[in-house]
Amino acid sequence: MLKVDIIVFAVAALGGLLLMARRVSGKDRPLPFALGHGLFAASGLVLLAYIFMAQPARAEMIKLPLILFVFTAMGGFFLFSYRLRRKEFPVAAGTVHGMLAVASFLTLLFKNI
């Protein structure tokens, strides 16, 4: 199940990378694409929380990535709030969100290899 979660987060990461590239280049970011990125990321977070609760043997290895992904999600909600207000989000905020997402993903990956 953890392998599926890693794949889900990887898809979310690719979507986030594309969204950020479009933001930096000044291109439009279609709402369905942004929602898809958020849906994959949220699904990965929920699945990770489920694994944390259902598999006590893995809980210690998943604890730090889970906490990091929760903070990443909070950053994602912050960025999405800009879209709801019809404003462009700050590139710096998007960069921090992306860096935290990468750190979360790598932590999950390397703690569970």
C-alpha positions as CSV (number, residue, x, y, z in Angstrom):
1,M,0.0,0.0,0.0
2,L,2.9,2.3,0.7
3,K,4.1,1.9,-2.9
4,V,0.7,3.0,-4.2
5,D,1.0,6.1,-1.9
6,I,4.4,6.9,-3.2
7,I,3.1,6.8,-6.8
8,V,0.1,9.0,-5.9
9,F,2.4,11.6,-4.4
10,A,4.7,11.4,-7.4
11,V,1.8,12.1,-9.7
12,A,0.8,15.1,-7.5
13,A,4.4,16.3,-7.6
14,L,4.6,16.2,-11.4
15,G,1.3,18.2,-11.5
16,G,2.7,20.7,-9.0
17,L,5.8,21.1,-11.0
18,L,3.8,21.8,-14.2
19,L,1.6,24.3,-12.3
20,M,4.6,26.1,-11.0
21,A,6.3,26.2,-14.4
22,R,3.1,27.7,-15.9
23,R,2.9,30.3,-13.1
24,V,6.5,31.4,-13.6
25,S,6.1,31.6,-17.4
26,G,2.9,33.6,-17.0
27,K,0.7,31.0,-18.6
28,D,-2.8,30.1,-17.4
29,R,-3.3,27.3,-15.0
30,P,-6.6,25.6,-15.7
31,L,-8.7,25.1,-12.6
32,P,-9.4,21.4,-13.3
33,F,-5.6,20.8,-13.4
34,A,-5.1,22.6,-10.1
35,L,-7.9,20.6,-8.6
36,G,-6.4,17.4,-9.9
37,H,-3.1,18.2,-8.3
38,G,-4.8,18.9,-5.0
39,L,-6.9,15.8,-5.3
40,F,-3.9,13.5,-5.8
41,A,-2.0,15.3,-3.0
42,A,-4.9,15.0,-0.6
43,S,-5.5,11.4,-1.5
44,G,-1.8,10.6,-0.8
45,L,-2.1,12.4,2.5
46,V,-5.2,10.5,3.6
47,L,-3.7,7.2,2.5
48,L,-0.5,7.9,4.4
49,A,-2.5,8.7,7.5
50,Y,-4.4,5.5,7.1
51,I,-1.2,3.5,6.7
52,F,0.1,5.3,9.9
53,M,-2.9,4.2,11.9
54,A,-3.4,0.7,10.3
55,Q,0.2,-0.5,10.3
56,P,1.7,0.2,13.7
57,A,5.0,-1.4,12.6
58,R,5.4,1.3,10.0
59,A,4.2,4.2,12.2
60,E,7.6,5.3,13.3
61,M,8.9,5.4,9.7
62,I,5.9,7.3,8.5
63,K,5.5,9.8,11.3
64,L,7.9,12.5,10.1
65,P,6.8,12.4,6.4
66,L,3.2,12.5,7.6
67,I,3.9,15.7,9.6
68,L,5.8,17.3,6.7
69,F,3.0,16.5,4.3
70,V,0.4,18.1,6.6
71,F,2.5,21.3,6.6
72,T,2.8,21.0,2.8
73,A,-1.0,20.7,2.5
74,M,-1.4,23.8,4.6
75,G,0.8,25.6,2.2
76,G,-1.3,24.2,-0.7
77,F,-4.5,25.5,0.9
78,F,-2.8,28.9,1.2
79,L,-1.8,28.9,-2.4
80,F,-5.3,27.8,-3.5
81,S,-6.8,30.7,-1.5
82,Y,-5.2,33.0,-4.0
83,R,-7.0,31.3,-6.9
84,L,-10.3,31.7,-5.0
85,R,-9.6,35.4,-4.6
86,R,-8.7,35.5,-8.3
87,K,-5.1,36.7,-7.6
88,E,-1.7,35.3,-8.6
89,F,0.0,33.5,-5.8
90,P,3.5,34.7,-4.9
91,V,6.2,32.7,-6.7
92,A,8.2,32.6,-3.4
93,A,5.3,30.9,-1.6
94,G,4.9,28.4,-4.4
95,T,8.6,27.7,-4.2
96,V,8.5,27.1,-0.5
97,H,5.5,24.8,-0.9
98,G,7.3,22.9,-3.6
99,M,10.5,22.5,-1.6
100,L,8.6,21.3,1.4
101,A,6.7,18.8,-0.8
102,V,10.0,17.5,-2.2
103,A,11.5,17.2,1.3
104,S,8.3,15.4,2.5
105,F,8.4,13.0,-0.5
106,L,12.1,12.3,-0.2
107,T,11.7,11.7,3.5
108,L,8.9,9.2,2.9
109,L,10.9,7.5,0.1
110,F,14.2,7.1,1.9
111,K,12.8,6.2,5.3
112,N,10.9,3.3,3.7
113,I,13.3,1.8,1.2
